[in-house]
């Protein structure tokens, strides 16, 4: 019995050493800029930017293949943070920002097909096959990816009203450029 335990321990140590060596030898260095960009993105994985998730979008931005203004959930605030990080001039969001909304399932019309559950990138929809589904409003990002797959159109996007709980302070706008003084040239020079 002791011999078997010693053999198993020796095998575990040898395999651990091999895995440790492989981890060091085959480690892939990631661009630290990608990590910083990814940290700014909202992590909704909604695909509205044209990429399958936030990490591929961050990689494309770092490689110079994508603009910083393609993320609707990040909004103008996200564009401003990305522009500041990359040292580029802030630009307007590529799509018109929509009001924040949350998905609401009309439960008496839901047939329990689970297509919306499969489409939700943040697992904000709960339910079971052939059972009623519902949305966890606090987790819903409003990406609208659950709406197209619904075969009975029982999902509505309801705008979130601005209350004290949902209100966010708007970032300050850049000051307007100073205008030259009005008046006659002789008055200005004096």
C-alpha positions in Angstrom: 0.0 0.0 0.0 2.8 2.5 0.9 4.6 1.6 -2.3 1.5 2.4 -4.4 1.2 5.8 -2.6 4.8 6.6 -3.2 4.5 5.7 -6.9 1.4 7.9 -7.2 3.1 10.8 -5.4 6.2 10.4 -7.7 4.0 10.4 -10.8 2.1 13.5 -9.5 5.4 15.3 -8.9 6.8 14.4 -12.3 3.6 15.5 -14.1 3.4 18.7 -12.1 7.0 19.5 -13.1 6.2 18.9 -16.7 3.1 21.1 -16.6 5.0 23.8 -14.8 7.8 23.7 -17.4 5.3 23.8 -20.2 3.5 26.8 -18.7 6.8 28.7 -18.5 8.1 27.7 -21.9 4.8 28.2 -23.9 3.5 31.3 -22.1 2.0 33.8 -24.4 2.8 37.4 -23.7 -0.3 39.6 -24.0 -0.2 43.2 -24.9 -0.8 45.2 -21.7 -2.6 47.8 -23.6 -5.3 45.2 -24.5 -5.8 44.6 -20.8 -6.2 48.3 -20.1 -8.6 48.8 -22.9 -10.6 45.7 -21.9 -10.9 47.0 -18.4 -12.6 50.2 -19.7 -15.1 48.4 -21.8 -18.4 47.5 -20.1 -18.0 43.7 -20.5 -21.6 43.2 -21.9 -20.3 40.9 -24.7 -23.2 42.2 -26.7 -21.5 42.3 -30.1 -22.9 45.7 -31.0 -19.4 46.9 -31.9 -19.1 44.3 -34.6 -16.8 42.1 -32.6 -17.9 38.9 -30.7 -17.0 40.4 -27.3 -15.1 43.1 -25.4 -11.7 41.3 -25.5 -11.6 41.0 -29.3 -12.8 44.6 -29.7 -10.0 45.7 -27.2 -7.5 43.7 -29.3 -8.6 45.4 -32.5 -8.4 48.8 -30.9 -4.9 48.1 -29.6 -3.8 46.9 -33.1 -5.3 50.1 -34.7 -7.9 48.0 -36.6 -10.9 49.6 -34.9 -12.0 53.0 -33.7 -12.7 53.8 -30.1 -16.3 54.9 -30.7 -18.0 51.6 -31.6 -19.3 50.6 -28.2 -22.9 51.7 -27.5 -23.1 50.3 -24.0 -20.0 52.2 -23.1 -21.5 55.4 -24.4 -19.7 58.8 -24.6 -18.1 58.2 -21.2 -16.4 55.0 -22.6 -15.2 56.8 -25.7 -13.7 59.6 -23.6 -11.9 57.1 -21.3 -10.5 55.2 -24.3 -9.5 58.3 -26.1 -7.6 59.5 -23.0 -5.9 56.2 -22.5 -4.8 56.1 -26.2 -4.0 59.8 -26.4 -6.2 60.4 -29.3 -8.8 63.1 -29.9 -12.3 62.1 -28.6 -14.8 61.5 -31.3 -18.6 61.1 -31.2 -20.1 57.7 -30.7 -20.5 55.9 -34.0 -24.2 55.1 -33.3 -26.8 57.4 -31.8 -27.0 56.5 -28.1 -30.3 55.1 -27.0 -31.8 55.5 -23.7 -30.9 52.8 -21.2 -33.5 50.0 -21.4 -34.1 46.6 -19.8 -35.7 43.6 -21.5 -39.1 42.6 -20.1 -40.7 39.3 -21.0 -44.5 39.2 -21.4 -44.8 36.1 -19.3 -48.2 34.9 -20.3 -47.1 34.9 -24.0 -43.7 33.1 -23.3 -43.7 29.5 -24.7 -40.5 28.5 -22.9 -38.3 27.9 -26.0 -35.1 29.0 -24.2 -33.8 30.9 -27.3 -33.6 34.1 -25.4 -31.6 32.4 -22.6 -29.1 31.2 -25.2 -28.8 34.6 -26.7 -28.3 36.5 -23.5 -24.5 37.3 -23.1 -24.8 38.1 -19.3 -27.2 35.3 -18.2 -29.9 37.8 -17.1 -32.8 35.6 -18.2 -33.9 32.7 -16.1 -36.4 29.9 -16.9 -36.6 26.3 -18.0 -37.7 24.5 -21.2 -41.4 24.9 -21.8 -41.7 27.0 -18.7 -42.1 30.8 -18.3 -39.0 32.9 -18.5 -38.2 36.2 -16.7 -35.4 38.8 -16.8 -33.3 39.7 -13.9 -33.5 43.5 -14.4 -30.4 44.3 -12.3 -28.2 42.1 -14.6 -29.8 43.1 -18.0 -27.5 45.4 -20.0 -30.1 46.3 -22.6 -28.2 44.9 -25.5 -31.4 43.7 -27.2 -29.7 40.4 -28.3 -32.6 38.4 -26.8 -35.3 40.2 -28.9 -34.6 38.8 -32.5 -34.5 35.1 -31.6 -37.9 35.1 -29.7 -40.4 33.3 -32.0 -43.5 34.9 -30.4 -42.3 38.5 -29.9 -42.9 38.4 -26.2 -39.8 40.5 -25.3 -40.1 44.3 -25.0 -37.3 46.7 -24.3 -38.6 49.1 -21.6 -36.6 52.4 -21.1 -35.3 52.8 -17.6 -36.7 56.0 -16.1 -34.2 58.4 -14.7 -34.6 58.3 -10.9 -32.3 59.1 -8.0 -31.2 55.5 -8.1 -30.4 55.4 -11.9 -29.2 58.9 -12.4 -25.6 59.5 -13.3 -23.7 62.8 -13.3 -23.0 63.8 -16.9 -19.3 64.3 -17.6 -18.2 67.9 -18.0 -18.2 69.2 -21.6 -15.1 70.9 -23.0 -15.3 74.7 -22.6 -16.3 76.6 -25.7 -13.4 78.4 -27.5 -13.0 82.0 -26.4 -14.6 84.5 -28.8 -12.7 87.6 -29.8 -14.1 90.8 -28.1 -16.8 92.6 -30.0 -16.3 96.3 -30.9 -14.5 98.6 -33.1 -10.8 97.9 -33.8 -9.8 101.2 -32.2 -11.7 100.3 -28.9 -10.0 96.9 -28.8 -6.4 98.3 -29.2 -7.0 100.9 -26.5 
